[in-house]
Amino acid sequence: MKTTANKISQIVSIVLIFSAFFLLNDCSKSPQEKVKTVLANAQLSEEDKIKMAAFSLFGERLKEIDITKVDDTKGTKYEIYLGFGGTSALTFLGSDQYANQMKLELALGTYRFLQCLKGFRIGKYRMSLIKPFFIKNGEARGAEEFEIYRFRADAEELKTIEGFQETDSFASDNYDVPTEKVIEVLNRIVENWKVELDQFARIEIK
């Protein structure tokens, strides 16, 4: 009986996730609105809400996600890993701009993700930049994905950064460029994280 009940519970969970996923495919909604839809769904577990919020914000740029539930004296918190990247090996940035711009993109993704999930206790937070690059091996050419940068941070500490709570992480101009206040917060986030992997020096941009 327990086995049957467990299977039914798993099926119900899968159905709820797929139902939420189809709701998120409404292109008329902004990522922010999609996240609000996910968080308002009382049928989803907290872990499913975190996963769906990540999909809502990053779409196909979300390469990986891993969530670990941890219980302590204060209750439940989550350790989260996100693999974030792009789908194209092309860039219009110069080599001197590339590393800095990619770090700011990671910081912006982190800022929006954590600000949207402000009601969740998140402890250890790690994020990777995974990008496709053109590879030449003799006569063979092709594109392969590589992890080129990874950092870790304490999410609750990031939330205490000056301006983190007061500034709207989605604030931008008509060209979707973050405002000066947002960029100030992004730079503080970069200053506060710990680098685990940095392969930018090995990238050659032509």
Accessible surface in RSA format (square Angstrom, percent):
REM  Atomic radii and reference values for relative SASA: ProtOr
REM  Chains: A
REM  Algorithm: Lee & Richards
REM  Probe-radius: 1.40
REM  Slices: 20
REM RES _ NUM      All-atoms   Total-Side   Main-Chain    Non-polar    All polar
REM                ABS   REL    ABS   REL    ABS   REL    ABS   REL    ABS   REL
RES MET A   1   199.77 103.5 159.31 105.4  40.46  96.3 125.79 106.9  73.98  98.0
RES LYS A   2   173.79  84.8 168.63 103.5   5.15  12.3 115.09 103.6  58.70  62.5
RES THR A   3    88.23  62.8  85.90  87.1   2.33   5.5  51.38  69.0  36.85  55.7
RES THR A   4    77.21  54.9  76.08  77.1   1.12   2.7  46.98  63.1  30.23  45.7
RES ALA A   5    56.47  51.9  48.01  74.1   8.46  19.3  51.72  72.8   4.75  12.6
RES ASN A   6    88.55  61.1  87.04  84.1   1.51   3.6  16.54  39.8  72.01  69.6
RES LYS A   7   124.69  60.8 123.70  75.9   0.99   2.4  69.73  62.8  54.96  58.5
RES ILE A   8    97.72  55.6  97.72  72.8   0.00   0.0  97.72  70.4   0.00   0.0
RES SER A   9    69.39  58.6  60.74  81.1   8.64  19.9  29.06  61.9  40.32  56.5
RES GLN A  10   113.94  63.7 109.90  80.3   4.04   9.6  35.59  75.7  78.36  59.4
RES ILE A  11   105.71  60.2 104.91  78.2   0.80   1.9 105.71  76.1   0.00   0.0
RES VAL A  12    74.88  49.3  73.44  66.5   1.44   3.5  74.88  65.1   0.00   0.0
RES SER A  13    42.39  35.8  40.11  53.5   2.28   5.3  25.12  53.5  17.27  24.2
RES ILE A  14    92.53  52.7  92.12  68.6   0.40   1.0  92.53  66.6   0.00   0.0
RES VAL A  15    83.91  55.2  81.11  73.4   2.80   6.8  83.90  72.9   0.01   0.0
RES LEU A  16    35.67  19.9  35.37  25.3   0.30   0.8  35.37  24.8   0.30   0.8
RES ILE A  17    52.08  29.6  52.08  38.8   0.00   0.0  52.08  37.5   0.00   0.0
RES PHE A  18   113.51  56.8 113.42  70.2   0.09   0.2 113.51  68.8   0.00   0.0
RES SER A  19    52.94  44.7  45.54  60.8   7.40  17.0  30.47  64.9  22.47  31.5
RES ALA A  20     3.24   3.0   2.22   3.4   1.02   2.3   2.94   4.1   0.30   0.8
RES PHE A  21    87.67  43.9  87.67  54.3   0.00   0.0  87.67  53.2   0.00   0.0
RES PHE A  22   136.05  68.1 122.51  75.9  13.54  35.2 123.05  74.6  13.00  37.2
RES LEU A  23    98.82  55.0  93.27  66.7   5.55  13.9  96.71  67.9   2.10   5.7
RES LEU A  24    10.62   5.9   8.80   6.3   1.83   4.6   8.92   6.3   1.70   4.6
RES ASN A  25    80.68  55.6  64.84  62.7  15.84  38.1  24.77  59.6  55.90  54.0
RES ASP A  26    61.71  43.2  51.51  51.3  10.20  24.1  24.18  56.9  37.53  37.4
RES CYS A  27   122.34  92.5  92.62 103.3  29.72  69.8  38.17  96.7  84.17  90.8
RES SER A  28    98.95  83.6  57.99  77.4  40.96  94.4  55.75 118.7  43.20  60.5
RES LYS A  29    65.88  32.1  58.69  36.0   7.19  17.1  38.04  34.2  27.83  29.6
RES SER A  30    47.91  40.5  40.32  53.8   7.59  17.5  42.19  89.9   5.71   8.0
RES PRO A  31    60.46  44.1  60.46  55.1   0.00   0.0  60.46  49.9   0.00   0.0
RES GLN A  32    60.23  33.7  59.68  43.6   0.55   1.3   9.24  19.7  51.00  38.7
RES GLU A  33    85.77  49.2  83.45  63.1   2.32   5.5  29.53  57.1  56.24  45.9
RES LYS A  34    37.69  18.4  37.66  23.1   0.03   0.1   1.41   1.3  36.29  38.7
RES VAL A  35     2.40   1.6   2.40   2.2   0.00   0.0   2.40   2.1   0.00   0.0
RES LYS A  36   137.71  67.2 131.20  80.5   6.51  15.5  80.94  72.9  56.77  60.5
RES THR A  37    39.13  27.8  29.37  29.8   9.76  23.3  27.48  36.9  11.65  17.6
RES VAL A  38     2.16   1.4   0.74   0.7   1.41   3.4   2.16   1.9   0.00   0.0
RES LEU A  39    50.29  28.0  36.79  26.3  13.49  33.9  37.02  26.0  13.27  35.7
RES ALA A  40    83.21  76.5  48.28  74.5  34.93  79.5  60.04  84.5  23.17  61.4
RES ASN A  41    32.68  22.5  24.75  23.9   7.92  19.1  14.43  34.7  18.24  17.6
RES ALA A  42    97.66  89.8  64.18  99.0  33.49  76.2  68.55  96.5  29.12  77.1
RES GLN A  43   128.43  71.8 106.61  77.9  21.82  52.0  36.84  78.4  91.59  69.5
RES LEU A  44     9.93   5.5   0.31   0.2   9.63  24.2   1.58   1.1   8.36  22.5
RES SER A  45    59.58  50.3  45.41  60.6  14.17  32.6  51.67 110.0   7.90  11.1
RES GLU A  46    87.23  50.1  82.25  62.2   4.97  11.8  29.85  57.7  57.37  46.8
RES GLU A  47    57.78  33.2  57.46  43.5   0.32   0.8   8.94  17.3  48.84  39.9
RES ASP A  48    16.55  11.6  15.97  15.9   0.57   1.4   0.68   1.6  15.86  15.8
RES LYS A  49    34.34  16.8  34.34  21.1   0.00   0.0   2.28   2.1  32.06  34.1
RES ILE A  50     0.00   0.0   0.00   0.0   0.00   0.0   0.00   0.0   0.00   0.0
RES LYS A  51    78.12  38.1  78.12  47.9   0.00   0.0  27.19  24.5  50.93  54.3
RES MET A  52     4.75   2.5   4.75   3.1   0.00   0.0   0.47   0.4   4.28   5.7
RES ALA A  53     0.00   0.0   0.00   0.0   0.00   0.0   0.00   0.0   0.00   0.0
RES ALA A  54     0.00   0.0   0.00   0.0   0.00   0.0   0.00   0.0   0.00   0.0
RES PHE A  55    81.55  40.8  74.72  46.3   6.84  17.8  74.92  45.4   6.63  19.0
RES SER A  56    11.56   9.8   0.00   0.0  11.56  26.6   3.72   7.9   7.83  11.0
RES LEU A  57    25.52  14.2   3.34   2.4  22.19  55.8   3.34   2.3  22.19  59.7
RES PHE A  58    20.24  10.1  10.18   6.3  10.05  26.2  14.64   8.9   5.60  16.0
RES GLY A  59    38.34  47.3   0.00   N/A  38.34  47.3  33.94  93.1   4.40   9.8
RES GLU A  60   134.08  77.0 109.53  82.9  24.55  58.4  50.04  96.8  84.03  68.6
RES ARG A  61    79.97  33.6  79.97  40.8   0.00   0.0  35.91  49.1  44.06  26.7
RES LEU A  62    17.27   9.6   1.18   0.8  16.09  40.5   1.18   0.8  16.09  43.3
RES LYS A  63    60.16  29.3  27.55  16.9  32.61  77.7  20.87  18.8  39.29  41.8
RES GLU A  64    89.37  51.3  81.11  61.4   8.27  19.7  36.01  69.6  53.37  43.6
RES ILE A  65    40.74  23.2  15.53  11.6  25.21  60.8  15.74  11.3  25.00  67.8
RES ASP A  66    82.88  58.1  80.12  79.7   2.76   6.5  19.69  46.3  63.18  63.0
RES ILE A  67    23.62  13.4   0.77   0.6  22.85  55.1   0.77   0.6  22.85  62.0
RES THR A  68    63.53  45.2  60.38  61.2   3.15   7.5  42.71  57.4  20.82  31.5
RES LYS A  69   112.67  55.0  86.97  53.4  25.70  61.2  31.67  28.5  81.00  86.3
RES VAL A  70    44.21  29.1  40.95  37.1   3.25   7.8  44.21  38.4   0.00   0.0
RES ASP A  71   104.91  73.5  75.53  75.2  29.37  69.5  33.44  78.7  71.47  71.3
RES ASP A  72    57.53  40.3  33.05  32.9  24.48  57.9  36.22  85.2  21.32  21.3
RES THR A  73   147.40 104.8 106.53 108.0  40.87  97.4  93.45 125.5  53.95  81.6
RES LYS A  74   168.24  82.1 134.53  82.5  33.71  80.3  86.00  77.4  82.24  87.6
RES GLY A  75    32.92  40.6   0.00   N/A  32.92  40.6  31.85  87.4   1.07   2.4
RES THR A  76    45.88  32.6  31.48  31.9  14.40  34.3  12.31  16.5  33.57  50.7
RES LYS A  77    55.78  27.2  55.78  34.2   0.00   0.0  10.53   9.5  45.25  48.2
RES TYR A  78     5.67   2.6   5.67   3.2   0.00   0.0   1.82   1.4   3.85   4.7
RES GLU A  79    59.81  34.3  57.67  43.6   2.14   5.1   7.18  13.9  52.62  43.0
RES ILE A  80     4.13   2.4   0.00   0.0   4.13  10.0   1.71   1.2   2.42   6.6
RES TYR A  81    33.98  15.9  33.25  18.9   0.73   1.9  26.26  19.7   7.72   9.5
RES LEU A  82     0.00   0.0   0.00   0.0   0.00   0.0   0.00   0.0   0.00   0.0
RES GLY A  83     0.00   0.0   0.00   N/A   0.00   0.0   0.00   0.0   0.00   0.0
RES PHE A  84     8.59   4.3   8.59   5.3   0.00   0.0   8.59   5.2   0.00   0.0
RES GLY A  85     0.00   0.0   0.00   N/A   0.00   0.0   0.00   0.0   0.00   0.0
RES GLY A  86     7.29   9.0   0.00   N/A   7.29   9.0   7.29  20.0   0.00   0.0
RES THR A  87    88.45  62.9  54.34  55.1  34.11  81.3  33.55  45.1  54.89  83.0
RES SER A  88    53.63  45.3  45.74  61.0   7.88  18.2  42.63  90.8  10.99  15.4
RES ALA A  89    26.93  24.8   2.79   4.3  24.14  54.9   4.94   7.0  21.98  58.2
RES LEU A  90   125.97  70.2 109.30  78.2  16.67  41.9 111.06  78.0  14.91  40.1
RES THR A  91    51.66  36.7  22.52  22.8  29.14  69.4  24.31  32.7  27.35  41.3
RES PHE A  92   209.37 104.7 171.80 106.4  37.58  97.8 178.64 108.3  30.73  88.0
RES LEU A  93    49.83  27.8  45.34  32.4   4.49  11.3  46.08  32.4   3.75  10.1
RES GLY A  94    31.42  38.7   0.00   N/A  31.42  38.7  28.32  77.7   3.10   6.9
RES SER A  95    77.18  65.2  56.92  76.0  20.26  46.7  23.36  49.7  53.82  75.4
RES ASP A  96   119.14  83.5  92.45  92.0  26.69  63.1  50.47 118.8  68.68  68.5
RES GLN A  97    97.55  54.5  93.38  68.2   4.17   9.9  26.93  57.3  70.62  53.6
RES TYR A  98     9.18   4.3   9.18   5.2   0.00   0.0   7.56   5.7   1.62   2.0
RES ALA A  99    25.45  23.4  25.23  38.9   0.23   0.5  25.23  35.5   0.23   0.6
RES ASN A 100    95.20  65.6  93.01  89.9   2.19   5.3  23.28  56.0  71.91  69.5
RES GLN A 101    70.53  39.4  69.11  50.5   1.42   3.4   8.72  18.6  61.80  46.9
RES MET A 102     8.13   4.2   8.13   5.4   0.00   0.0   8.05   6.8   0.08   0.1
RES LYS A 103    47.31  23.1  47.31  29.0   0.00   0.0   7.24   6.5  40.07  42.7
RES LEU A 104    44.64  24.9  43.91  31.4   0.73   1.8  44.22  31.1   0.42   1.1
RES GLU A 105    42.99  24.7  39.00  29.5   3.99   9.5  18.00  34.8  24.99  20.4
RES LEU A 106     0.00   0.0   0.00   0.0   0.00   0.0   0.00   0.0   0.00   0.0
RES ALA A 107     0.00   0.0   0.00   0.0   0.00   0.0   0.00   0.0   0.00   0.0
RES LEU A 108    30.13  16.8  30.13  21.6   0.00   0.0  30.13  21.2   0.00   0.0
RES GLY A 109     5.15   6.4   0.00   N/A   5.15   6.4   4.62  12.7   0.53   1.2
RES THR A 110     0.00   0.0   0.00   0.0   0.00   0.0   0.00   0.0   0.00   0.0
RES TYR A 111     0.00   0.0   0.00   0.0   0.00   0.0   0.00   0.0   0.00   0.0
RES ARG A 112    44.63  18.7  44.63  22.8   0.00   0.0   6.65   9.1  37.98  23.0
RES PHE A 113     0.01   0.0   0.01   0.0   0.00   0.0   0.01   0.0   0.00   0.0
RES LEU A 114     0.23   0.1   0.00   0.0   0.23   0.6   0.00   0.0   0.23   0.6
RES GLN A 115    29.30  16.4  25.71  18.8   3.59   8.5  17.03  36.2  12.27   9.3
RES CYS A 116    24.20  18.3   7.81   8.7  16.39  38.5   9.24  23.4  14.97  16.1
RES LEU A 117     0.46   0.3   0.27   0.2   0.19   0.5   0.46   0.3   0.00   0.0
RES LYS A 118   149.64  73.0 128.17  78.6  21.47  51.1  71.04  63.9  78.60  83.7
RES GLY A 119    75.79  93.5   0.00   N/A  75.79  93.5  38.47 105.6  37.32  83.6
RES PHE A 120    26.55  13.3  20.19  12.5   6.36  16.6  24.80  15.0   1.75   5.0
RES ARG A 121    73.61  30.9  69.19  35.3   4.42  10.5  49.02  67.0  24.59  14.9
RES ILE A 122     0.00   0.0   0.00   0.0   0.00   0.0   0.00   0.0   0.00   0.0
RES GLY A 123     2.97   3.7   0.00   N/A   2.97   3.7   2.97   8.2   0.00   0.0
RES LYS A 124    99.56  48.6  91.56  56.2   8.00  19.0  41.27  37.1  58.29  62.1
RES TYR A 125     0.00   0.0   0.00   0.0   0.00   0.0   0.00   0.0   0.00   0.0
RES ARG A 126    63.78  26.8  63.78  32.5   0.00   0.0   7.47  10.2  56.31  34.1
RES MET A 127     0.03   0.0   0.03   0.0   0.00   0.0   0.03   0.0   0.00   0.0
RES SER A 128     0.00   0.0   0.00   0.0   0.00   0.0   0.00   0.0   0.00   0.0
RES LEU A 129     0.11   0.1   0.11   0.1   0.00   0.0   0.11   0.1   0.00   0.0
RES ILE A 130    15.25   8.7  15.25  11.4   0.00   0.0  15.25  11.0   0.00   0.0
RES LYS A 131    22.34  10.9  22.34  13.7   0.00   0.0   4.37   3.9  17.97  19.1
RES PRO A 132    13.76  10.0  12.90  11.8   0.86   3.1  12.90  10.7   0.86   5.3
RES PHE A 133    35.38  17.7  35.14  21.8   0.24   0.6  35.38  21.4   0.00   0.0
RES PHE A 134   139.33  69.7 115.19  71.3  24.15  62.8 115.49  70.0  23.84  68.2
RES ILE A 135    59.58  33.9  55.17  41.1   4.42  10.6  57.44  41.4   2.14   5.8
RES LYS A 136   135.37  66.0 103.49  63.5  31.88  75.9  58.15  52.3  77.22  82.3
RES ASN A 137   116.72  80.5 106.84 103.2   9.88  23.8  18.48  44.5  98.23  94.9
RES GLY A 138    54.62  67.4   0.00   N/A  54.62  67.4  42.52 116.7  12.10  27.1
RES GLU A 139   172.37  99.0 148.86 112.6  23.51  56.0  70.12 135.6 102.24  83.5
RES ALA A 140    65.55  60.3  53.72  82.9  11.83  26.9  63.25  89.1   2.30   6.1
RES ARG A 141   177.89  74.7 140.90  71.8  37.00  88.1  56.19  76.8 121.70  73.8
RES GLY A 142    35.83  44.2   0.00   N/A  35.83  44.2  33.55  92.1   2.28   5.1
RES ALA A 143    61.35  56.4  28.43  43.9  32.92  74.9  28.64  40.3  32.71  86.6
RES GLU A 144    96.93  55.7  90.72  68.6   6.21  14.8  33.41  64.6  63.53  51.9
RES GLU A 145    92.01  52.8  64.81  49.0  27.20  64.8  29.11  56.3  62.90  51.4
RES PHE A 146    84.83  42.4  80.57  49.9   4.26  11.1  84.83  51.4   0.00   0.0
RES GLU A 147    61.75  35.5  44.63  33.8  17.13  40.8  18.87  36.5  42.88  35.0
RES ILE A 148     6.78   3.9   6.78   5.0   0.00   0.0   6.78   4.9   0.00   0.0
RES TYR A 149     2.21   1.0   2.21   1.3   0.00   0.0   0.16   0.1   2.05   2.5
RES ARG A 150    48.81  20.5  48.81  24.9   0.00   0.0   2.88   3.9  45.93  27.8
RES PHE A 151     0.00   0.0   0.00   0.0   0.00   0.0   0.00   0.0   0.00   0.0
RES ARG A 152    96.44  40.5  96.44  49.2   0.00   0.0  14.07  19.2  82.37  49.9
RES ALA A 153    11.61  10.7   1.04   1.6  10.57  24.1  10.26  14.4   1.36   3.6
RES ASP A 154    57.80  40.5  49.53  49.3   8.27  19.6  13.70  32.3  44.09  44.0
RES ALA A 155     0.00   0.0   0.00   0.0   0.00   0.0   0.00   0.0   0.00   0.0
RES GLU A 156    67.82  38.9  64.19  48.6   3.63   8.7  38.78  75.0  29.04  23.7
RES GLU A 157   118.64  68.1 113.03  85.5   5.60  13.3  41.12  79.5  77.51  63.3
RES LEU A 158     2.61   1.5   2.39   1.7   0.21   0.5   2.61   1.8   0.00   0.0
RES LYS A 159    17.19   8.4  15.06   9.2   2.14   5.1  13.65  12.3   3.55   3.8
RES THR A 160   113.89  81.0  81.67  82.8  32.22  76.8  71.36  95.8  42.53  64.3
RES ILE A 161    19.73  11.2   9.22   6.9  10.51  25.3  15.70  11.3   4.03  10.9
RES GLU A 162   127.10  73.0 112.80  85.3  14.30  34.1  48.40  93.6  78.70  64.3
RES GLY A 163    16.05  19.8   0.00   N/A  16.05  19.8  12.59  34.6   3.46   7.8
RES PHE A 164     1.35   0.7   1.35   0.8   0.00   0.0   1.35   0.8   0.00   0.0
RES GLN A 165    97.26  54.4  73.31  53.6  23.95  57.0  42.87  91.3  54.39  41.2
RES GLU A 166   145.45  83.5 105.50  79.8  39.95  95.1  73.15 141.5  72.29  59.0
RES THR A 167    19.09  13.6  12.91  13.1   6.18  14.7  10.30  13.8   8.79  13.3
RES ASP A 168    72.90  51.1  62.37  62.1  10.53  24.9  34.81  81.9  38.10  38.0
RES SER A 169     0.02   0.0   0.00   0.0   0.02   0.0   0.00   0.0   0.02   0.0
RES PHE A 170    36.09  18.1  23.82  14.8  12.27  31.9  23.82  14.4  12.27  35.1
RES ALA A 171    30.43  28.0  22.13  34.2   8.30  18.9  30.43  42.9   0.00   0.0
RES SER A 172    42.55  36.0  13.26  17.7  29.29  67.5   0.01   0.0  42.54  59.6
RES ASP A 173    73.93  51.8  56.14  55.9  17.79  42.1  43.10 101.4  30.83  30.7
RES ASN A 174   154.99 106.9 116.66 112.7  38.33  92.3  27.67  66.6 127.32 123.1
RES TYR A 175   190.11  88.8 165.82  94.3  24.29  63.2 124.92  93.9  65.19  80.4
RES ASP A 176   105.00  73.5  89.86  89.4  15.14  35.8  30.92  72.8  74.08  73.9
RES VAL A 177    75.79  49.9  74.09  67.1   1.70   4.1  75.14  65.3   0.65   1.8
RES PRO A 178    27.72  20.2  22.75  20.7   4.96  18.0  22.75  18.8   4.96  30.8
RES THR A 179    50.63  36.0  42.51  43.1   8.12  19.4  48.53  65.2   2.11   3.2
RES GLU A 180   142.12  81.6 135.71 102.7   6.41  15.3  52.39 101.3  89.74  73.3
RES LYS A 181   146.38  71.4 145.44  89.2   0.94   2.2  87.59  78.8  58.79  62.6
RES VAL A 182     0.00   0.0   0.00   0.0   0.00   0.0   0.00   0.0   0.00   0.0
RES ILE A 183    58.84  33.5  58.84  43.8   0.00   0.0  58.84  42.4   0.00   0.0
RES GLU A 184    86.31  49.6  82.73  62.6   3.58   8.5  29.65  57.4  56.65  46.3
RES VAL A 185     1.22   0.8   1.22   1.1   0.00   0.0   1.22   1.1   0.00   0.0
RES LEU A 186     3.21   1.8   3.21   2.3   0.00   0.0   3.21   2.3   0.00   0.0
RES ASN A 187    66.11  45.6  64.89  62.7   1.22   2.9  17.17  41.3  48.94  47.3
RES ARG A 188    67.53  28.4  67.53  34.4   0.00   0.0  21.90  29.9  45.62  27.7
RES ILE A 189     0.00   0.0   0.00   0.0   0.00   0.0   0.00   0.0   0.00   0.0
RES VAL A 190    36.98  24.3  31.35  28.4   5.63  13.6  31.35  27.2   5.63  15.3
RES GLU A 191   136.67  78.5  99.80  75.5  36.87  87.8  45.78  88.5  90.90  74.2
RES ASN A 192    76.19  52.5  61.58  59.5  14.61  35.2  10.17  24.5  66.02  63.8
RES TRP A 193    13.51   5.4   1.95   0.9  11.56  27.2   0.61   0.3  12.90  20.9
RES LYS A 194   119.82  58.5 117.63  72.2   2.19   5.2  80.72  72.7  39.09  41.6
RES VAL A 195    76.83  50.6  47.88  43.4  28.95  69.8  47.88  41.6  28.95  78.5
RES GLU A 196    57.23  32.9  24.21  18.3  33.02  78.6  17.90  34.6  39.33  32.1
RES LEU A 197    41.84  23.3  38.09  27.3   3.75   9.4  41.84  29.4   0.00   0.0
RES ASP A 198    75.19  52.7  46.88  46.7  28.31  66.9  17.72  41.7  57.48  57.3
RES GLN A 199    51.10  28.6  50.28  36.7   0.81   1.9  11.51  24.5  39.59  30.0
RES PHE A 200    21.78  10.9  12.55   7.8   9.23  24.0  12.73   7.7   9.05  25.9
RES ALA A 201   106.36  97.8  63.82  98.5  42.54  96.8  76.99 108.4  29.36  77.8
RES ARG A 202   195.70  82.2 160.07  81.6  35.63  84.8  58.75  80.3 136.95  83.0
RES ILE A 203    33.95  19.3  13.27   9.9  20.68  49.8  17.69  12.7  16.26  44.1
RES GLU A 204   133.28  76.5 102.65  77.7  30.63  72.9  45.43  87.9  87.85  71.7
RES ILE A 205    44.24  25.2  19.37  14.4  24.87  59.9  22.07  15.9  22.17  60.2
RES LYS A 206   213.47 104.1 136.37  83.7  77.10 183.6 117.86 106.1  95.61 101.8
END  Absolute sums over single chains surface
CHAIN  1 A    12558.6      10257.1       2301.5       6739.4       5819.2
END  Absolute sums over all chains
TOTAL         12558.6      10257.1       2301.5       6739.4       5819.2
